[in-house]
C-alpha cells in the first residue's frame, strides 16, 4: 500500500459540493492499494502511521504521534498514487489494485486506523472528490509498505 500523509490543522472532503468528511488537527491520509496488497499491509501501514512522530512536543520538536496528540484522520482513496511515469508523458495506473480489491483494502485501512483509537473521517471510494486542507508545517510524507 502507498500513502501520502499530510499533517493538517484542518481538512475536509466534498462530493458534488457537499462535505462528506472533515477533521481538525491531525492527518490527511491519501491511500492507494497496490496489486498484490493484503490485509497485513493495511494493518502494518496503519500501525506505522499511527506511531509516526510528526507532531511537535513542548520543545517544538517533531516527537509526538497522532495517538499522542489525540489527532484525527481524514482518509481519502487515491489510485493515482500508483502512477507509473517511467515512460512517456501519460501516467499508467496498472499497478493499482483492481477496483473491488482496492475498495475492500481502503475500507480495511479505515478500520485499522480506527482500531488505534483515532477518530476517522473518510472520502467516498471512486468518487470525484474535492479535498481542502491547511497543511501544518508543511509536513508531507510519502510512505509505502
N, C-alpha and C positions, 0 to 999 in steps of 0.2 A: 504494500500500500504506500501511497505517496500523500504527503500533506504539506501545505503551506500554512504556517502558523503565524498569526499576527497578534501582537499584544495591543489591545484596544482599550480606550476609555469608554467607548460605546460602539455598538454595531447593530445593524438591522438588515433584514432581507425581505423583499417585497415581490409579489407576483401580481401582475395586472394592476399595479398601483396600490395594492393592499398589503400592509405589513403582516407577515405571517410568523416572524420570529424576530426578537430583539433582546439585547443584553446590555448591561452596563459594563463595568470593569471586568476584563477577562481576556479570552482568546477567541478570535475568529479563526476557525479551522476549515480550510478548503481541503477536501479529501477526495482521493481517487483510488478506487480498487483496480488493481492491475490483473491481467490474465494470470491465472495460477495462484492468486492470493487465497488465503483461507481464514477461518475464524482465529487461528493462532496469530496471524499477522495483525489482525484487527485488535486483538487483546494486547499484543505487545506494543503496538503503536500508541494505543490509548494510555497504557501504563507509562510509557516514556513521556508522552505529552503531559500527563497529569503530574509527573515529577519534575518536569522541565523548570529549572530555576532561572526564570527570566523576569521576575518581579523584584522591585527594589526592596531591600531591607531598611532598617532605621539608619544605616550608614550610607544609603544611596547606592549600594552595590546590588547587582542582579544576583540575589541569593535566595529568593523565595519562589515557591511553586504556586500554581493556580489553586491547589488544595490549601496551601499555607495561607493565602490571602482571601480565601472564600470567593474566588473569581467564578465567573460564569463562562459558558462556552456556547458560541454560535457555530453550528456545524453545517456546512454547505457542500453538496456534492459538486465536483468539478472535474469532469472527464478530461478536460483539456490539459490537466497536469500530466497526462500520459503522452503528450505531444512528442513526436519524433521529428526533429528539424534537421536531421543529418543530410537530407537530400532535397534539393530544390528549395522553393520558397513557400510551398504549401505544406503545413504540418500534417503528419499522419497520426492516427489515433488507434491503430490496430493492437497496440499493447495494452489498452484498457480492457477491463473485464467486460464480458457480454452484459447487455443491459439488465437482464434478470439477476445475474450474479452480482453485478455492481450495486443494484438496489438492495439486495439481501445483505451484502457486506457493509453498505452505507448505514443501513438500519442497525446492524450488529454493532458498528463502531459507535453510533449514538448511544446504544445501550451500554457498551463498555465504558464510555466516558461517564455516563450517569451512575454506573455502578461504583465509581470512585467517589461518589458523594458530591459531584459537581452538578450545579443546575444547568440544564441544557435547553437551548432553543435550536430550531433546525429549519433549513430550507425545504424545498419540495423537489425530490429526485426527478430529474429530467425536465423540469420546468424552465422556462426562460425567466430568470430572476434578476432583480436589481439589488446589489449589495452596497450598503452605505456603511462607512466606518470612519472612526477617528483613530488612526494608528498612533499608539502611545510610544514615543521614543524618537523615531520609529524603531520598532523591533519586529523584524520579519525573518522567519527561519524556515528553511526547506528541510523536510525530513522524509526518509524512506525506510521501510522495513521489508 
